[in-house]
Amino acid sequence: MAARELAKKSGLDYALMTGGDVAPLGSQAVTKIHQLFDWAKKSNRGLLLFIDEADAFLCERNKTYMSEAQRSALNALLFRTGDQSKDIVLALATNRPGDLDSAVADRIDEVLEFPLPGEDERFKLLKLYLNKYIAQAGERKPGLFSKLFKKEQQKIEIKGVTDEVLKEAAAKTEGFSGREIAKLMASVQAACYGSENCVLDANLFREVVDYKVAEHQQRQKLGGTDGDKTEHPQKQKLGSTDGDQTEVKTT
């Protein structure tokens, strides 16, 4: 969202790829990287290229598991970004900034951190997804598919899930990302459809929240024993409201 808004406010065209798109290209990766930059030059306005999960492609070149094709592709990107350019701006996103190649890090001009949502933000997210997954559940927008599939999804009745109940849940969900909160509310929806009368009350809501909080804590414990959490202290702090990411930009 931030990358799209940056492109819009800067008057740039916008394109998206992920770091995982490069490895499957194999020996063609270098050619495709050069084609990508040549294509960017054709834009009359300039292009902002957003690379999500950048560490999958732009990690340290001395990694033993890095293939020769991936290493060559990284070298190609470094070659094309060696000087300042008016044609292309790169926006990179990663939740493992310490894994980026040192030459990539050297090219970064600005760093933006997107931390995990605080309690106020979690409350707003809970309200947002309560409306999306619960209050609007069963509403069908007019269109071709609504005519083909006559059967409507059952609507959920909300009883007693007040702002105070949501604030209580926001306090309990410390450490949750925006994605986890969305999944939590999707689980609430599933619990409603699995109930006898398709009603969401405060007790059912609290029951699902407590279950997801316990699940989150268990996952954190398991994650802390695999070596990934302790490898780089900064990695545990850097995150976003949508998948714990930090965006870095380079031109």
N, C-alpha and C positions, 0 to 999 in steps of 0.2 A: 504494500500500500504506500509506504514512504517513497519507494523508488518510482512508482507510477506518478505520484504527486510531484516529485522532484522533476521528472521529465515534463509533466504538464506545465508546471510553473516556469520551467526553463525554456519552453517552446521546442523541446526535443521530441523526436520519434522515440518509441519505446519497444523493446524486444526482450524476451525472457528465455533463458535456458537454465539447466541445472548442471552441476558438476558431474553428475552421473551420466549425462548424455555423451561424454567424451570417450570413456573406456570402451563402450561397444563399437566405436568407430574403428578401433584397431589401427592399422597402418594408414587408414584414410584420415585420421584425426588431424594431422598437420595440414593437409590440403584443405580440410573443412574449416580450420581456424583461419587460414589465410583468406578463404572465400568469404567467411563471415566478416572480416575486417574490410575486404574489398567491397562487399555489399553495403556495409555501413557508410562508406565514402559516397555512395550514390544518393544518400539522403540529403536533400537540399537544406534541411533544418538541423542536421546533426542527429546522432542516435545515442540514447542511453540504453546500454545492454545490462540487464540484471542477471547475474549468475547466482542462483540459489544453491545452497549446500556446496559452497565454493571449495571447501577443504577436500572434497572428493576428487577434485581435479588439480587444485593448486597447492597440494601438500609438498612437504620437503622432498627434494629430488633424491636425497640419499636414503629414502625409505626402501627397505629390502623388497617389499611387496609391489613396488611400483614398476610397471612394465616399461620396456624401452619405448613403446609407442606412446604411452602416457607422458613419459619424460620428454620425448620429442615434441609432443603437443604443448606441454608447458613451456618449453624453450621457444616455440613458435609464438605463443602469446606474449612472452617476455620481450621477444624481438619486436613485436608490433606495438608494444607499450613503452618502449625505451625512451621516447621523447613525448613532450606535451603535444596533444592533438586537438584540433578544432572539430574533428569529424565524429569522435566517439568518446563517451564517458562510460566507464565501467562502474557498476555498483555490485559489490560482492556481499553475500550474506553467509555467515557461518556461526555455529555455536562452539567451534573449536579453533579460536584465533591463533593459538599457539602452534597449530599444525600447519599453518600457511608457510610456504617457502619464504626464506628471508628476502629474496629478490622481489617477491610479490609484496611483502610487507613494506619494503623500501619504496614502492611505487604508490602507496596509499597516502592520499592527501588529507582526508577527513575520516574520522571514526565516530559512529553513532552507536550508543549502547541502548538496547531495548530491554530493560530489566523485567523480571516477572511482575505481574500486576499486584499492586498493594491492596489493602482491604477495601478501600473505596472503589477502586477499579473492579475488584472481584464482585462487589455488590452490583455495580452497573452491568457487568457481564452476565450475572445471574438473572437480572431483570430482563436483559436483552434476550437471552436464550429461553427464559420462561415464556416470553411472548412468542418467540419463534417456534419452539418445539411443543409448547403446551397450549397456549391461548389460541394460536392460529392453526393448530392441528385439526385436520378434517376439512379445512377450507380449500376448495378446489378452484383454481383460476380458470376462467373460460378459455377454451381452445380445442384443438383437434383431439388431444388425448382425453380430455374430460368428456367428449362426446362418445369416444370409442369405449371408455371404461365407465359405465353408468354407476357402478357401486361406489359410494362415497366412504371415505375414511371416517371412522367414528370420532365425534368431537369429545374433548376431555373437559369435564366440569371441574373448576378450581374452587376449593372451599378452604378458607382459613390460611392460605399461603400469603401472609402479609409481608410488608417491608421489614418488619421486625424478624420474621422467620428467615427472610433472605439475608439480613444483616448477621444473624446468628450463623448461617451457613458460610457467609463471607469470612467470618472470623475463624471458622473451622478449617477452611480450605487454604490456609497459608502455604505458599510454595507451589500452588497450582498454576499452570500456564493457562493461557486463554483456550488452547485446544482441550486441555483437560476439563475445564469448566463446561465447554460445549459438550464434551462426551458425557459429563455428569448429568447434564440436563437431558441428553438423549436417553440415558439410562432411566431417568425419571419418567420420560414418555413411555418407554418400554414397560416399566413397572405399572403405569396406569392402564395400558392396553392389556396387561396380564392380569389386572384385577377384575373383580366380578362386575362392578358397575361403572368402570372407566371414570373414576373420580379421583382427583388429586387433593388430598388434605394434608395438613401440617405433619401428621404422624408418618404418612407414607413418604413425604418429602424428606423428613429428617432421617428416616430409615435408609433411604438411598444415599443421602449425603454421608452418613456415618460409614456405610459400606465402602463408598468410593474413597473416603479419607483413609480408612484402614488399608485399602488396596494401594493407595498412593504411598503410604508409609512403608508398606511391605516392599514395594518396588524400589523405594529409596534405599532400604537396607540391602536388598540384593544388588543394587547398582554400586553400593559402596564397597562391595567385596570383590568386584571384578577387575579392579586396578584402574578402571577408566576414570573414576571420580577423583582419584588421588594423584593422577599423573601430572596435572597442571592446575594449581589452585584457582587460577583465573577462570578456567573453563566452568567451574561450578557457579561462578557469580554472573557470568555474561549470559543474557537470555532475552527473550521477548515474550509478548503476550500471545504470540502465535508460533510456538515451537522453540522457544529459548534461543533466539538468534541475535547476533550482533551484525549490523550492516557496516561495511567498510567501502569507501569509494576511492577510485583512482582514475586518473585521466591519462 
